């Protein structure tokens, strides 16, 4: 029996075909509106019959009956099909179909091939993390990094060629003050010990020493002008700042499992903004406003010049300097022309919403006027990480929490839990080195998952107790579920990848077996929902529910029974649950464990 990877999409196609076969009026306009059903009604439900029938003054239930009668025989062989209420069509997978699905999608490669249709042949550029050079990454950089990486992995898994671009803040006025401070107060020993921390220190000294209107500020500005004009000494310093910053950032990225394809910061686009200015003027999109070059979006209620406080998109400042708008416009053009991007995703916090809304409006008008191909444009926003008091997360003395320190603490807290649990084990205890390795995985995964499991649009409260808990929707709970399944296979003396289980397994029989198999077959729906909305928390929720269904199955149905056929069937369910959990967690950017 052939079964499609994405069952809901397959049913959607079948119902559209049935509409034409049944001779429904305006059949091409029929949209099944297929969705995952409440489990008590079935696995999938088509809701589109009601709207279609009412719009044409047809009886919805009679129309549903016509559609069901016209369904191909393959659908009836695979599903129990019922009509509920005024015309909802419910589809419940038969046990034989479930078993066939589990056999068909038995490897990571098979899952990848099944999912690849969503973005096959497309190129997507994902712009995320994007810290400022010469500064340490802090807790505010966490969400962009982990959400962006999860989106990259979801897009790649669903068929896209993904280009990861770290759009660094490596240009601008702060470098004049940094060079000013560096030349006066840099400590060679401190630079050798921790370069990025020393750069932060001298920048602060440089900033404090250059108040507005002071001669020192003029000197700092002269340092910036020298840099922009290619002064060898200042350019060499700027390159050094960038190199040490990237090295420090990479230490964080290594811990989070992130690797960028490009680190094209603002400086990269410095020689590309001239084309932006000329084309926006040429197409009459930009205009002079007190010496600045701006774009008004009069059709927009918040950006129109007719509002009480006009908020134009400033493409070039009155003094001729470029800004975020200039380089972001050049970036959009470069990604479209150089990378041939079909989609561009930019991941930043919600406070940059207005900027990117105006940016995308400008890009759409500009590209249309010039006849350029327009890629999909997505600004992926996220809320803040707060303390228990609902305010921005800070150190006890009110300072910004460095991301390195946060990850260090996560590992140490996880280590305390792991060693305590290890001491309770009567046999097969872990060595201290093993405890450390487990704590590294659990600690980092806990921080990542606590962030990803939240709807990214919302703020979330940072709580060590919640994120490290072994129960609830947490990384430790899911990692432990994975380790438990590995333990079953060690006891059985069988590898989870052993395909002899497929042939030896008999049909699914118990309610717990069928319920778990039904959940496994919904993995494609979770992938589609998370990918279409660019919201990883939908995948997190699915994995948490899958782990719960597995726990119910494991409690209700002993796996390692004497009957070889039943044993094979239940080990098959364990293997597919393990595959799905590990695949899903890796898509979120988490590392997993075989023992815990």
C-alpha positions in Angstrom: 0.0 0.0 0.0 1.4 3.4 -1.0 0.8 6.2 1.5 1.6 9.8 1.0 3.9 11.6 3.5 1.5 14.5 4.0 -1.8 12.7 4.5 -3.9 15.9 4.9 -2.5 17.3 1.6 -3.2 14.0 -0.1 -6.8 14.0 1.1 -7.2 17.7 0.0 -6.2 16.6 -3.6 -8.5 13.6 -3.5 -11.5 15.8 -2.5 -10.8 18.3 -5.2 -10.7 15.4 -7.7 -14.0 14.1 -6.2 -15.7 17.5 -6.7 -14.9 17.3 -10.4 -15.9 13.6 -10.7 -19.2 14.2 -8.9 -20.0 17.0 -11.4 -20.5 19.7 -8.7 -21.3 23.1 -10.0 -18.2 25.3 -10.2 -16.2 22.3 -9.0 -12.9 24.1 -9.6 -13.8 26.6 -6.9 -14.3 23.9 -4.2 -11.7 24.2 -1.4 -11.8 21.3 1.0 -10.2 23.3 3.9 -8.6 20.1 5.2 -7.3 20.2 8.8 -6.2 18.0 11.6 -9.3 16.8 13.4 -10.1 16.5 17.1 -9.0 12.9 17.7 -12.5 11.8 18.9 -13.9 12.8 15.4 -11.0 11.2 13.4 -7.6 12.2 12.1 -8.5 14.8 9.4 -11.6 16.9 8.8 -12.7 18.7 5.6 -14.7 21.8 6.6 -15.0 23.5 3.1 -18.3 21.9 2.1 -20.4 24.2 4.2 -19.1 27.4 2.7 -19.1 26.1 -0.8 -22.6 24.7 -0.6 -24.2 27.8 1.1 -22.7 30.1 -1.5 -24.4 28.2 -4.2 -27.6 27.6 -2.2 -27.0 23.8 -2.1 -27.7 21.4 0.8 -24.3 21.1 2.6 -24.9 17.5 3.8 -26.2 16.3 0.4 -23.1 17.9 -1.2 -20.8 16.2 1.3 -22.5 12.9 0.4 -21.9 13.5 -3.2 -18.2 14.2 -2.5 -17.8 11.1 -0.4 -19.4 8.9 -3.0 -17.0 10.2 -5.6 -13.9 9.6 -3.6 -11.4 7.2 -5.2 -11.4 3.6 -3.9 -7.8 4.1 -2.5 -9.2 6.6 0.0 -11.9 4.3 1.2 -9.3 1.5 1.6 -7.2 3.7 3.7 -9.7 5.6 5.8 -13.0 5.2 7.6 -15.0 8.1 6.1 -18.0 9.7 7.9 -20.1 12.8 7.6 -20.9 14.8 10.7 -23.5 17.5 11.3 -24.3 19.7 8.4 -21.5 18.4 6.2 -18.2 18.0 7.9 -16.3 15.1 6.3 -14.2 13.1 8.8 -11.4 10.7 7.9 -10.0 8.2 10.4 -6.9 6.3 9.4 -7.3 2.5 9.4 -4.7 0.5 11.4 -3.4 -1.1 8.2 -2.8 2.4 6.7 -1.0 3.5 9.9 1.3 0.5 9.8 2.0 1.2 6.1 2.8 4.8 6.9 5.2 3.7 9.7 6.9 1.3 7.3 7.2 3.8 4.5 8.7 6.6 6.6 11.3 4.6 8.6 14.4 6.8 8.2 15.5 10.4 8.4 16.1 10.2 4.7 12.5 9.1 4.0 11.1 11.8 6.2 13.3 14.4 4.5 12.2 13.3 1.1 8.6 13.4 2.1 8.8 16.9 3.5 10.9 18.3 0.7 8.0 19.3 -1.5 7.1 22.4 0.5 10.1 24.5 -0.6 11.8 22.2 -3.2 14.0 24.2 -5.6 13.8 27.4 -3.6 16.6 29.5 -2.1 15.9 31.2 1.2 18.2 33.7 3.0 17.7 33.8 6.7 19.2 36.9 8.5 19.5 36.2 12.3 21.5 36.8 15.4 23.3 39.9 14.0 25.1 41.2 17.1 27.3 44.4 17.1 31.0 43.8 16.8 33.3 44.8 19.6 30.5 44.0 22.1 29.7 40.8 24.0 26.6 38.9 23.1 24.0 39.3 25.9 20.7 37.6 26.8 18.9 39.9 24.3 20.7 38.1 21.5 19.4 34.7 22.6 16.0 34.7 20.9 17.2 35.8 17.4 19.9 33.1 17.4 17.8 30.1 18.5 14.6 31.1 16.6 16.6 31.9 13.5 18.5 28.6 13.6 15.3 26.6 14.0 13.7 28.4 11.0 16.8 27.6 8.9 16.5 23.9 9.8 12.8 23.8 9.1 13.2 25.4 5.7 16.1 23.1 4.8 14.2 20.0 5.9 11.3 21.1 3.7 13.4 21.3 0.6 14.9 24.8 0.5 18.5 25.8 -0.1 19.1 27.9 3.0 21.7 30.6 3.2 22.5 31.7 6.8 23.6 35.3 6.9 24.8 37.1 10.1 24.2 40.7 9.3 26.7 42.1 11.8 26.5 45.7 13.2 30.1 46.5 12.2 29.9 50.1 10.9 28.8 53.4 12.1 29.5 56.2 14.6 30.4 53.9 17.5 33.6 52.9 15.8 34.9 56.5 16.0 34.5 56.5 19.7 35.9 52.9 20.0 39.1 53.9 18.0 39.4 57.0 20.1 39.3 55.0 23.3 41.4 52.2 22.0 44.3 54.5 21.0 44.3 56.0 24.5 43.4 53.2 27.0 43.7 49.8 25.5 45.6 47.3 27.8 47.7 44.8 25.8 47.5 42.2 28.6 43.7 42.5 28.9 43.4 42.2 25.1 45.4 39.0 25.2 43.2 37.6 28.0 39.8 38.6 26.8 39.8 40.9 23.8 36.1 41.4 23.5 35.7 42.4 27.1 38.6 44.9 26.8 37.1 46.4 23.7 33.8 46.9 25.6 35.8 48.6 28.4 37.7 51.0 26.1 34.5 51.8 24.1 32.8 52.8 27.4 35.8 55.0 28.2 35.7 56.5 24.7 31.9 57.1 24.9 32.2 58.7 28.4 35.0 61.0 27.2 33.2 62.3 24.2 30.0 64.1 25.4 28.0 66.1 22.9 29.7 69.4 22.0 33.1 68.5 23.3 36.4 68.8 21.4 36.9 65.1 22.2 33.8 64.2 20.2 35.2 66.0 17.2 38.3 63.9 17.5 36.2 60.7 17.7 34.3 61.8 14.6 37.6 62.5 12.8 38.7 58.9 13.6 35.5 57.7 12.0 36.0 59.9 8.9 39.6 58.5 8.7 38.2 55.0 8.8 35.6 55.7 6.2 38.3 57.3 3.9 40.5 54.2 4.2 43.1 55.3 6.7 45.4 52.2 7.0 45.8 52.4 10.8 42.1 52.8 11.5 41.1 50.2 8.9 43.6 47.8 10.5 42.1 48.4 13.9 38.6 48.0 12.6 39.5 44.6 11.0 41.1 43.6 14.3 37.9 44.5 16.1 35.9 42.4 13.6 38.1 39.4 13.9 38.2 39.2 17.6 34.4 39.8 17.8 33.7 37.0 15.3 36.0 34.6 17.3 34.1 35.4 20.5 30.7 35.1 18.8 31.7 31.7 17.3 32.3 30.3 20.8 28.7 31.0 21.6 27.4 29.7 18.2 29.4 26.5 18.7 27.6 25.9 22.0 24.2 26.5 20.3 25.0 24.4 17.2 25.0 27.4 14.8 27.2 27.9 11.8 26.8 30.8 9.4 27.4 30.7 5.7 28.1 34.5 5.6 28.9 37.3 8.0 28.0 40.2 5.7 27.7 43.1 8.1 26.7 46.7 7.4 30.2 47.5 6.2 29.8 45.1 3.3 27.1 47.3 1.8 28.9 50.6 2.3 29.8 50.8 -1.4 26.4 49.6 -2.6 24.1 52.3 -1.2 24.8 54.7 -4.0 22.8 52.6 -6.4 19.9 52.6 -3.9 19.9 56.4 -3.8 20.0 56.8 -7.5 17.3 54.2 -8.3 14.9 55.5 -5.7 15.3 59.1 -7.0 15.0 57.8 -10.6 11.8 56.0 -9.9 10.5 59.0 -8.0 10.0 56.9 -4.8 12.4 59.0 -2.8 12.3 62.8 -2.3 14.2 65.5 -0.6 13.1 66.5 2.9 15.2 69.2 4.5 18.3 67.8 2.9 17.5 64.2 3.7 16.4 61.6 1.2 13.2 60.0 2.4 10.3 57.8 1.2 6.8 58.5 2.3 4.1 55.8 2.3 1.0 57.9 2.1 -1.3 55.0 1.7 -0.2 53.7 5.2 -2.1 55.2 8.1 1.0 55.3 10.3 3.6 56.4 7.8 1.8 59.0 5.8 3.0 62.5 5.6 -0.6 63.5 6.4 -0.4 62.2 10.0 0.2 64.5 12.9 3.7 63.2 13.3 5.0 62.1 9.9 7.4 59.2 10.1 9.1 58.9 6.7 11.6 56.2 5.8 15.0 58.0 5.9 17.1 56.5 3.1 19.9 59.0 3.5 20.5 61.5 6.3 20.7 65.2 5.8 24.5 65.2 6.3 24.8 62.6 3.5 25.5 59.7 5.8 23.8 56.3 5.3 21.8 54.6 8.0 20.0 51.3 8.7 17.5 52.1 5.9 20.3 52.6 3.3 22.1 49.4 4.1 19.0 47.3 4.6 17.7 48.3 1.1 21.1 47.5 -0.4 21.0 44.1 1.5 17.6 43.2 0.1 18.8 43.9 -3.5 22.0 42.0 -3.0 20.3 39.0 -1.6 17.8 39.0 -4.5 20.4 39.5 -7.2 23.5 37.6 -5.9 21.8 34.8 -3.9 18.8 34.6 -6.2 16.6 34.5 -3.1 13.1 33.2 -3.4 12.5 34.2 0.2 14.1 36.4 2.8 13.6 36.0 6.5 14.8 38.6 9.0 14.7 37.7 12.6 14.7 40.6 15.1 12.8 41.8 18.2 9.3 43.3 17.8 10.6 46.9 18.4 12.0 47.0 14.9 8.6 46.2 13.4 8.0 49.7 12.0 11.4 49.8 10.4 11.0 46.5 8.6 7.4 47.3 7.6 8.6 50.4 5.9 11.6 48.6 4.5 9.5 45.9 2.8 6.9 48.5 1.5 9.8 50.4 -0.1 11.4 47.3 -1.5 8.1 46.2 -3.1 7.6 49.6 -4.8 11.2 49.9 -5.8 11.4 46.4 -7.3 8.1 46.8 -9.1 9.2 50.1 -10.6 12.5 48.6 -11.8 11.0 45.3 -12.9 13.1 43.3 -10.4 11.9 39.9 -9.2 10.4 40.2 -5.7 11.2 37.4 -3.2 8.9 36.6 -0.3 9.7 39.0 2.5 9.2 37.9 6.2 10.0 39.9 9.3 10.0 37.3 12.1 9.6 39.2 15.3 9.8 38.0 18.9 9.0 39.3 22.4 11.4 40.0 25.3 12.9 37.6 27.8 11.9 38.8 31.3 12.5 38.0 34.9 9.9 36.8 37.3 8.9 40.4 37.9 8.0 40.8 34.2 10.8 43.3 33.6 13.9 42.8 31.4 16.2 40.1 32.6 19.1 41.7 34.5 22.0 40.7 36.8 21.5 41.3 40.5 23.4 44.6 40.3 21.1 45.7 37.4 23.6 44.9 34.5 23.0 43.1 31.3 23.4 39.3 31.5 26.1 38.1 29.1 25.0 35.2 27.0 28.2 33.3 27.8 27.5 33.6 31.5 23.9 32.5 31.0 24.9 29.3 29.1 27.6 28.6 31.8 25.0 28.8 34.5 22.7 26.6 32.5 25.3 23.9 32.3 26.2 24.2 36.0 22.6 24.0 37.1 22.1 21.0 34.9 25.3 19.4 36.3 24.0 19.8 39.9 20.8 17.9 38.8 22.6 15.2 36.9 25.0 14.5 39.7 22.2 14.3 42.2 20.2 11.9 40.1 23.4 9.9 39.4 24.0 9.4 43.1 20.5 7.9 43.4 21.3 5.2 40.7 21.9 1.8 42.3 23.9 0.5 39.3 25.5 1.7 36.1 26.4 5.1 37.4 28.0 7.7 35.2 31.5 9.0 35.6 32.0 12.6 36.4 33.1 13.2 32.8 29.9 11.6 31.5 27.9 13.8 34.0 29.6 16.9 32.6 28.8 15.9 29.0 25.2 15.2 29.8 24.9 18.5 31.7 26.3 20.4 28.7 23.6 18.9 26.4 20.8 19.3 28.9 21.8 22.8 30.0 22.1 24.3 26.6 19.0 22.4 25.2 17.0 23.7 28.2 17.7 27.3 27.4 17.0 26.8 23.7 13.8 24.8 24.2 12.4 27.2 26.8 12.7 29.9 24.2 11.4 28.0 21.2 8.4 26.4 23.0 6.9 29.9 23.5 4.9 31.6 20.9 7.7 33.9 19.6 5.3 36.9 19.5 5.0 36.8 23.3 7.4 37.8 26.1 8.3 34.9 28.3 9.5 34.6 31.9 12.9 33.1 32.3 12.7 30.5 35.0 15.5 28.0 35.8 13.2 25.7 37.7 10.7 25.4 34.9 13.2 25.0 32.0 15.2 22.3 33.8 12.2 20.4 35.1 12.0 16.7 34.2 8.3 17.0 33.6 6.2 19.3 31.5 7.0 20.8 28.1 10.7 21.1 28.7 13.9 19.9 27.0 14.8 17.5 29.9 11.5 15.8 29.6 11.9 15.3 25.9 15.6 14.3 26.1 14.7 11.8 28.8 11.9 10.3 26.6 14.6 9.8 23.9 17.0 8.2 26.3 14.3 5.9 27.7 13.6 4.6 24.2 17.3 4.0 23.5 17.3 2.0 26.8 14.5 -0.3 25.6 16.5 -1.1 22.5 19.6 -1.8 24.5 17.6 -4.3 26.6 16.1 -5.8 23.5 19.5 -6.2 21.9 18.1 -4.6 18.7 19.1 -1.4 16.9 16.3 1.2 16.5 17.2 1.2 12.8 16.8 -2.6 12.3 14.4 -2.8 9.4 13.5 -6.5 10.1 11.0 -5.1 12.6 8.9 -3.8 9.7 8.3 -7.2 8.2 7.9 -9.0 11.5 5.4 -6.6 13.0 1.7 -7.6 12.9 -1.2 -5.2 12.6 -1.7 -2.5 15.2 -4.3 -3.8 17.7 -4.5 -2.0 21.1 -6.0 1.5 21.6 -2.6 2.8 22.9 -0.7 1.4 19.8 -3.2 2.9 17.4 -3.3 6.2 19.3 0.5 6.5 19.1 0.6 5.6 15.5 -2.0 8.2 14.7 0.2 10.8 16.4 3.3 9.8 14.5 1.4 10.2 11.2 0.7 13.8 12.1 4.4 14.8 12.1 4.0 16.3 8.6 1.2 18.5 9.8 3.3 19.8 12.6 6.2 20.5 10.2 3.9 22.3 7.8 2.3 24.5 10.5 5.7 25.4 12.0 7.2 26.0 8.6 4.3 28.0 7.0 4.0 30.3 10.0 7.8 30.4 10.9 6.8 29.6 14.4 8.8 26.7 15.9 6.6 26.4 19.0 4.1 24.4 16.9 6.7 21.7 16.4 7.6 21.9 20.2 4.0 21.3 21.1 3.7 18.3 18.8 6.9 16.7 20.2 5.6 17.2 23.7 2.3 15.6 22.9 4.0 12.8 21.1 6.2 12.1 24.1 3.0 12.0 26.2 1.3 9.6 23.9 4.4 7.4 23.9 4.4 7.4 27.7 0.8 6.3 27.7 1.6 3.5 25.3 4.6 2.4 27.2 2.6 2.2 30.4 -0.4 0.4 28.8 1.4 -2.0 26.6 4.6 -3.8 27.7 7.1 -3.7 24.8 9.4 -6.6 25.5 6.8 -9.4 25.5 7.5 -13.0 24.6 5.3 -13.1 21.5 7.7 -12.2 18.6 5.1 -10.5 16.4 3.7 -8.3 19.1 7.3 -7.5 20.4 8.3 -6.5 16.8 5.2 -4.3 16.4 5.8 -2.5 19.6 9.5 -2.1 19.0 8.6 -0.7 15.6 6.4 2.0 17.3 9.3 2.7 19.7 11.7 3.1 16.8 9.4 5.5 14.9 8.8 7.5 18.0 12.5 7.8 18.6 13.1 8.8 14.9 10.4 11.5 15.1 11.5 12.9 18.5 15.2 13.0 17.5 14.4 14.5 14.1 12.1 17.1 15.5 14.5 18.1 18.3 17.4 18.4 15.8 15.2 20.6 13.6 14.8 22.8 16.6 18.6 23.0 17.0 18.9 20.7 20.1 21.3 17.9 20.6 20.0 14.6 22.0 21.3 11.9 24.3 21.2 8.1 24.2 21.7 7.8 28.0 20.6 10.2 30.7 
